[in-house]
Amino acid sequence: PLPEFPDEQLQLNTTALSGEAALRPAHAFYENVCEGMAAAGLRLDGDSKALDFGFGWGRISRVFMHDVRLANLHGLDVDPSFVKLTQSLFKSGNFIECAPFPPTAYAAGSFDLVFAYSVFSHLSEKATLAWMSEFERILKPGGVVAFTTRHESFFDFCEWAAAQEDTSPYLQALGALFPDMAKVRQAFRDGQFIHGNSHGVG
């Protein structure tokens, strides 16, 4: 059986979507991952072991249950409230709390796939590099890391948010994220890691 959904307001607070609409982008990501793995001559099956990094309420994990057995589906998250919720929704103790930085308790070569949806856009360069190194350790030889991050068009969205009046605190925070937009755009185009934070943005 598929996991239940959490409270609708929680879904909206974390994804701005709920129900089937929240699962559509999750399924699109799953399809992208499967296509990428297929191009590398790999595929998920009942014996595959996968790790959902930053699982939240398990939105992405549930679509990977199409191929990965629940017993082989694991997750890490820094938020203990999400851990408790997801363990309850999935009826599984495989979703556990982690520290902001590795290492984890997983043995080397534990997973065929590590996936992270909308996680690395929240991490500093130091945290990103540390977790990538840990993923290399816990992946089986030939394993895959699949993750999303922000496109350069995110700067356009931040500029738009800064120009809005009487908007949500979150949009106001995004508008204040990069005070010198020209500078960060150039740094991004030069291949630098761009990380910003403002009050109201996690």
C-alpha atoms as a printed R data frame, in Angstrom:
    type eleno elety resid chain resno      x      y       z
1   ATOM     1    CA   PRO     A     1  0.000  0.000   0.000
2   ATOM     2    CA   LEU     A     2  1.125  3.543  -0.730
3   ATOM     3    CA   PRO     A     3  1.781  5.888   2.200
4   ATOM     4    CA   GLU     A     4 -0.928  8.268   3.301
5   ATOM     5    CA   PHE     A     5 -0.643 11.985   2.618
6   ATOM     6    CA   PRO     A     6  0.219 14.379   5.445
7   ATOM     7    CA   ASP     A     7 -2.016 17.289   6.385
8   ATOM     8    CA   GLU     A     8 -2.847 19.387   3.312
9   ATOM     9    CA   GLN     A     9 -1.533 22.583   4.890
10  ATOM    10    CA   LEU     A    10  1.843 20.929   5.508
11  ATOM    11    CA   GLN     A    11  1.987 19.890   1.860
12  ATOM    12    CA   LEU     A    12  1.220 23.453   0.781
13  ATOM    13    CA   ASN     A    13  3.762 24.918   3.195
14  ATOM    14    CA   THR     A    14  6.566 22.735   1.855
15  ATOM    15    CA   THR     A    15  5.771 22.548  -1.872
16  ATOM    16    CA   ALA     A    16  3.020 25.137  -2.559
17  ATOM    17    CA   LEU     A    17  1.077 22.138  -3.912
18  ATOM    18    CA   SER     A    18 -0.959 19.301  -2.460
19  ATOM    19    CA   GLY     A    19 -2.381 15.913  -3.400
20  ATOM    20    CA   GLU     A    20 -1.980 14.825  -7.000
21  ATOM    21    CA   ALA     A    21 -0.555 18.216  -8.001
22  ATOM    22    CA   ALA     A    22  2.292 17.738  -5.506
23  ATOM    23    CA   LEU     A    23  3.101 14.330  -6.978
24  ATOM    24    CA   ARG     A    24  3.319 15.454 -10.619
25  ATOM    25    CA   PRO     A    25  6.731 17.178 -10.260
26  ATOM    26    CA   ALA     A    26  7.882 14.275  -8.079
27  ATOM    27    CA   HIS     A    27  6.968 11.819 -10.820
28  ATOM    28    CA   ALA     A    28  8.661 13.970 -13.472
29  ATOM    29    CA   PHE     A    29 11.861 13.847 -11.394
30  ATOM    30    CA   TYR     A    30 11.514 10.067 -11.037
31  ATOM    31    CA   GLU     A    31 11.188  9.758 -14.831
32  ATOM    32    CA   ASN     A    32 14.285 11.950 -15.332
33  ATOM    33    CA   VAL     A    33 16.263  9.754 -12.953
34  ATOM    34    CA   CYS     A    34 15.133  6.545 -14.661
35  ATOM    35    CA   GLU     A    35 15.997  7.980 -18.091
36  ATOM    36    CA   GLY     A    36 19.437  9.041 -16.880
37  ATOM    37    CA   MET     A    37 20.099  5.641 -15.374
38  ATOM    38    CA   ALA     A    38 18.924  3.893 -18.543
39  ATOM    39    CA   ALA     A    39 21.360  6.001 -20.591
40  ATOM    40    CA   ALA     A    40 24.113  4.641 -18.328
41  ATOM    41    CA   GLY     A    41 22.881  1.078 -18.789
42  ATOM    42    CA   LEU     A    42 21.322  0.908 -15.329
43  ATOM    43    CA   ARG     A    43 17.799  0.402 -14.010
44  ATOM    44    CA   LEU     A    44 15.954  0.167 -10.722
45  ATOM    45    CA   ASP     A    45 14.321 -3.097  -9.711
46  ATOM    46    CA   GLY     A    46 13.103 -4.940  -6.646
47  ATOM    47    CA   ASP     A    47 16.644 -5.532  -5.422
48  ATOM    48    CA   SER     A    48 17.781 -1.907  -5.784
49  ATOM    49    CA   LYS     A    49 18.551  0.076  -2.648
50  ATOM    50    CA   ALA     A    50 17.858  3.820  -2.724
51  ATOM    51    CA   LEU     A    51 18.410  6.729  -0.346
52  ATOM    52    CA   ASP     A    52 16.201  9.840  -0.307
53  ATOM    53    CA   PHE     A    53 18.369 12.668   1.019
54  ATOM    54    CA   GLY     A    54 16.260 15.423   2.610
55  ATOM    55    CA   PHE     A    55 13.014 13.459   2.311
56  ATOM    56    CA   GLY     A    56 10.639 15.909   4.044
57  ATOM    57    CA   TRP     A    57  7.271 14.139   4.139
58  ATOM    58    CA   GLY     A    58  8.348 11.513   1.613
59  ATOM    59    CA   ARG     A    59  6.845 13.118  -1.474
60  ATOM    60    CA   ILE     A    60  9.651 11.898  -3.735
61  ATOM    61    CA   SER     A    61 10.157  8.545  -2.026
62  ATOM    62    CA   ARG     A    62  6.608  7.445  -2.724
63  ATOM    63    CA   VAL     A    63  7.005  7.639  -6.511
64  ATOM    64    CA   PHE     A    64 10.218  5.605  -6.353
65  ATOM    65    CA   MET     A    65  8.164  2.835  -4.718
66  ATOM    66    CA   HIS     A    66  7.130  2.012  -8.291
67  ATOM    67    CA   ASP     A    67 10.477  0.195  -8.601
68  ATOM    68    CA   VAL     A    68 12.120  0.090  -5.176
69  ATOM    69    CA   ARG     A    69 10.673 -2.116  -2.447
70  ATOM    70    CA   LEU     A    70  9.830 -0.227   0.746
71  ATOM    71    CA   ALA     A    71 12.298 -2.384   2.686
72  ATOM    72    CA   ASN     A    72 15.062 -1.081   0.375
73  ATOM    73    CA   LEU     A    73 13.985  2.566   0.473
74  ATOM    74    CA   HIS     A    74 15.839  4.696   3.019
75  ATOM    75    CA   GLY     A    75 15.891  8.378   3.885
76  ATOM    76    CA   LEU     A    76 17.891 11.037   5.742
77  ATOM    77    CA   ASP     A    77 16.580 14.381   6.976
78  ATOM    78    CA   VAL     A    78 17.827 16.925   9.518
79  ATOM    79    CA   ASP     A    79 14.310 17.762  10.759
80  ATOM    80    CA   PRO     A    80 13.142 15.398  13.535
81  ATOM    81    CA   SER     A    81  9.491 16.344  12.993
82  ATOM    82    CA   PHE     A    82  9.690 15.192   9.355
83  ATOM    83    CA   VAL     A    83 11.401 11.989  10.461
84  ATOM    84    CA   LYS     A    84  8.604 11.153  12.890
85  ATOM    85    CA   LEU     A    85  5.910 12.040  10.343
86  ATOM    86    CA   THR     A    86  7.423 10.070   7.466
87  ATOM    87    CA   GLN     A    87  8.085  7.014   9.589
88  ATOM    88    CA   SER     A    88  4.389  7.107  10.478
89  ATOM    89    CA   LEU     A    89  3.168  7.688   6.900
90  ATOM    90    CA   PHE     A    90  5.373  4.940   5.425
91  ATOM    91    CA   LYS     A    91  5.169  2.615   8.431
92  ATOM    92    CA   SER     A    92  8.951  2.258   8.097
93  ATOM    93    CA   GLY     A    93 11.900  2.957  10.353
94  ATOM    94    CA   ASN     A    94 14.188  3.432   7.355
95  ATOM    95    CA   PHE     A    95 13.628  7.204   7.407
96  ATOM    96    CA   ILE     A    96 16.036  8.594   9.978
97  ATOM    97    CA   GLU     A    97 17.456 11.844  11.297
98  ATOM    98    CA   CYS     A    98 20.910 12.989  10.268
99  ATOM    99    CA   ALA     A    99 23.271 15.742  11.348
100 ATOM   100    CA   PRO     A   100 23.783 18.752   9.053
101 ATOM   101    CA   PHE     A   101 27.155 17.284   8.040
102 ATOM   102    CA   PRO     A   102 28.241 13.678   7.410
103 ATOM   103    CA   PRO     A   103 29.310 11.005   8.097
104 ATOM   104    CA   THR     A   104 26.329  8.681   8.229
105 ATOM   105    CA   ALA     A   105 26.166  5.244   9.846
106 ATOM   106    CA   TYR     A   106 25.632  3.529   6.482
107 ATOM   107    CA   ALA     A   107 28.273  1.067   5.386
108 ATOM   108    CA   ALA     A   108 30.351  1.799   2.308
109 ATOM   109    CA   GLY     A   109 28.723  0.592  -0.894
110 ATOM   110    CA   SER     A   110 25.201  0.436   0.541
111 ATOM   111    CA   PHE     A   111 23.119  2.066  -2.212
112 ATOM   112    CA   ASP     A   112 22.487  1.845  -5.931
113 ATOM   113    CA   LEU     A   113 20.916  5.314  -5.991
114 ATOM   114    CA   VAL     A   114 20.980  8.448  -3.860
115 ATOM   115    CA   PHE     A   115 18.456 11.107  -4.835
116 ATOM   116    CA   ALA     A   116 17.828 14.606  -3.500
117 ATOM   117    CA   TYR     A   117 15.009 16.814  -4.728
118 ATOM   118    CA   SER     A   118 15.148 20.517  -3.849
119 ATOM   119    CA   VAL     A   119 17.824 19.975  -1.188
120 ATOM   120    CA   PHE     A   120 21.105 21.259  -2.598
121 ATOM   121    CA   SER     A   121 19.541 24.628  -3.350
122 ATOM   122    CA   HIS     A   122 19.448 25.027   0.467
123 ATOM   123    CA   LEU     A   123 23.019 23.971   1.270
124 ATOM   124    CA   SER     A   124 26.274 25.878   1.476
125 ATOM   125    CA   GLU     A   125 29.231 24.926  -0.702
126 ATOM   126    CA   LYS     A   126 30.941 23.343   2.301
127 ATOM   127    CA   ALA     A   127 27.899 21.172   3.081
128 ATOM   128    CA   THR     A   128 27.393 20.275  -0.585
129 ATOM   129    CA   LEU     A   129 30.968 19.044  -1.012
130 ATOM   130    CA   ALA     A   130 30.860 17.123   2.266
131 ATOM   131    CA   TRP     A   131 27.644 15.303   1.337
132 ATOM   132    CA   MET     A   132 28.836 14.531  -2.182
133 ATOM   133    CA   SER     A   133 31.915 12.899  -0.685
134 ATOM   134    CA   GLU     A   134 29.730 10.861   1.657
135 ATOM   135    CA   PHE     A   135 27.495  9.777  -1.219
136 ATOM   136    CA   GLU     A   136 30.564  8.531  -3.058
137 ATOM   137    CA   ARG     A   137 31.412  6.442  -0.015
138 ATOM   138    CA   ILE     A   138 27.974  4.876   0.506
139 ATOM   139    CA   LEU     A   139 27.217  4.223  -3.167
140 ATOM   140    CA   LYS     A   140 27.938  0.858  -4.738
141 ATOM   141    CA   PRO     A   141 30.487  0.946  -7.581
142 ATOM   142    CA   GLY     A   142 28.668  2.412 -10.582
143 ATOM   143    CA   GLY     A   143 25.917  3.847  -8.376
144 ATOM   144    CA   VAL     A   144 24.105  7.076  -9.223
145 ATOM   145    CA   VAL     A   145 23.533 10.381  -7.438
146 ATOM   146    CA   ALA     A   146 20.538 12.316  -8.819
147 ATOM   147    CA   PHE     A   147 19.732 15.793  -7.538
148 ATOM   148    CA   THR     A   148 18.167 19.088  -8.507
149 ATOM   149    CA   THR     A   149 19.571 22.573  -8.122
150 ATOM   150    CA   ARG     A   150 18.646 26.065  -9.247
151 ATOM   151    CA   HIS     A   151 18.927 27.263 -12.839
152 ATOM   152    CA   GLU     A   152 20.215 30.750 -13.672
153 ATOM   153    CA   SER     A   153 16.595 31.779 -14.267
154 ATOM   154    CA   PHE     A   154 16.142 31.717 -10.473
155 ATOM   155    CA   PHE     A   155 17.895 35.112 -10.425
156 ATOM   156    CA   ASP     A   156 15.121 36.450 -12.679
157 ATOM   157    CA   PHE     A   157 12.540 35.181 -10.215
158 ATOM   158    CA   CYS     A   158 14.361 36.857  -7.308
159 ATOM   159    CA   GLU     A   159 14.426 40.158  -9.221
160 ATOM   160    CA   TRP     A   160 10.712 39.816  -9.916
161 ATOM   161    CA   ALA     A   161 10.049 39.068  -6.232
162 ATOM   162    CA   ALA     A   162 11.991 42.173  -5.176
163 ATOM   163    CA   ALA     A   163  9.751 44.351  -7.382
164 ATOM   164    CA   GLN     A   164  6.481 43.073  -5.877
165 ATOM   165    CA   GLU     A   165  4.507 45.047  -3.288
166 ATOM   166    CA   ASP     A   166  2.276 43.654  -0.541
167 ATOM   167    CA   THR     A   167  3.453 40.111  -1.155
168 ATOM   168    CA   SER     A   168  4.155 37.111   1.059
169 ATOM   169    CA   PRO     A   169  7.061 37.173   3.529
170 ATOM   170    CA   TYR     A   170  8.691 34.348   1.575
171 ATOM   171    CA   LEU     A   171  8.681 36.310  -1.692
172 ATOM   172    CA   GLN     A   172  9.979 39.355   0.150
173 ATOM   173    CA   ALA     A   173 12.819 37.204   1.510
174 ATOM   174    CA   LEU     A   174 13.640 35.887  -1.961
175 ATOM   175    CA   GLY     A   175 13.715 39.447  -3.253
176 ATOM   176    CA   ALA     A   176 16.335 40.297  -0.621
177 ATOM   177    CA   LEU     A   177 18.430 37.188  -1.223
178 ATOM   178    CA   PHE     A   178 21.006 38.745  -3.586
179 ATOM   179    CA   PRO     A   179 21.449 42.509  -3.085
180 ATOM   180    CA   ASP     A   180 24.007 42.759  -5.933
181 ATOM   181    CA   MET     A   181 22.323 40.724  -8.664
182 ATOM   182    CA   ALA     A   182 24.787 41.664 -11.415
183 ATOM   183    CA   LYS     A   183 27.679 40.419  -9.294
184 ATOM   184    CA   VAL     A   184 26.119 37.026  -8.492
185 ATOM   185    CA   ARG     A   185 24.994 36.506 -12.094
186 ATOM   186    CA   GLN     A   186 28.550 37.017 -13.296
187 ATOM   187    CA   ALA     A   187 29.953 34.769 -10.582
188 ATOM   188    CA   PHE     A   188 27.453 32.058 -11.588
189 ATOM   189    CA   ARG     A   189 28.466 32.367 -15.240
190 ATOM   190    CA   ASP     A   190 32.110 32.116 -14.166
191 ATOM   191    CA   GLY     A   191 31.311 28.721 -12.648
192 ATOM   192    CA   GLN     A   192 31.368 29.801  -9.025
193 ATOM   193    CA   PHE     A   193 29.139 28.283  -6.346
194 ATOM   194    CA   ILE     A   194 26.401 30.778  -5.436
195 ATOM   195    CA   HIS     A   195 24.797 30.628  -2.000
196 ATOM   196    CA   GLY     A   196 22.659 33.266  -0.374
197 ATOM   197    CA   ASN     A   197 20.426 33.596   2.650
198 ATOM   198    CA   SER     A   198 18.057 36.157   4.051
199 ATOM   199    CA   HIS     A   199 15.607 36.266   6.919
200 ATOM   200    CA   GLY     A   200 12.644 34.135   5.972
201 ATOM   201    CA   VAL     A   201 14.530 31.816   3.607
202 ATOM   202    CA   GLY     A   202 15.664 28.503   5.117
